[in-house]
Amino acid sequence: MAGGWSAFERSLRAAGAAHIAGVDEVGRGPLAGPVVVCAVIMPAERRAIAGVTDSKQLGAAERERLAARIRQDAVALALAAASVREIARWNVYQATARAMARALARLPRAPDEVLVDGKPIKTLAVAHHAIVGGDAKCYSIACASIVAKVVRDRLMTRLAARYPDFGWERNAGYGTPTHIAALRTHGLTAHHRVQFCRTALGGQLEL
């Protein structure tokens, strides 16, 4: 993202969309923890916050700083999560779509347009524009990406204090060698995604 509002967002505003909601998720791939979704409407009349881009391109301290600024400036912001139980029941794609719908429904102001990172989501019963790589291309989506990442990382750090063997404060639940080795030694917690862990361990997981 070159910085500022994207050309697509500006074109939507020019067509009358005053409130554009950016939606992004964090945590589809980890072996443990929920998927966290953020939906955010940033003020159209203000310049974009300098430094906002794909959350994966930012360091932890910069994400924290930007997330606080995004929350301060946002017209509306809402969060939702797809739990480990929902992921097991619906699969991660469907559980994430449900969490996105919840986040959008929780916005205190209805958006005129919705922008979602990735490909179109057939089961998201909300009209939306899907933008592949949107967290690096669209300001609204990048803002959602940063807030979702900060919220999920904080959650995994809190869980790490209860389950110190897995290094979640460092790996956020992703399948690092340390995490996988700890799974072999200590087994599952209630916050692990069973099928994801089976796959990571080559089907050798004992339940």
C-alpha angles and dihedrals in degrees: 000000000000090000133271130038115339122245089248093055091048090051091052090051091049088054090056105271103137096169116048117180118209115203128192139158133214126200110037093133108044125107091228141032134033132295108253121209128194127193115190138175113203121200110269093207094060130078116253116269109261114248098025111141140125106331091227089065094057133079120242095255092050091048090052092050094047094044090056091050092047091052090048094050102036120116088209135354133180136175134205136171138211105220126219088252092053091047090053092048102042104018121251096277095053093040090052092050089053091050090050090053090050093049092051091047090053095056107114089218123048112237123233091214134014124213119195129188115241131010127341112288109224095195095049101102092206125091107249146162112237117209120188107225088010094152087067096038109039125056095212093051092045090054090052090047093054096048093045091050093050093048094048094045091051090050093050091048090054091048090049089064088061095041105032097166096075102055095231091157086066105030101031089223097305120140101263119160089256092052094047092047089051090051090055091050103037105021127216132337126204088261096059123103101233099206092044090052092048090054093047091052095046093251092302097118114128114211 
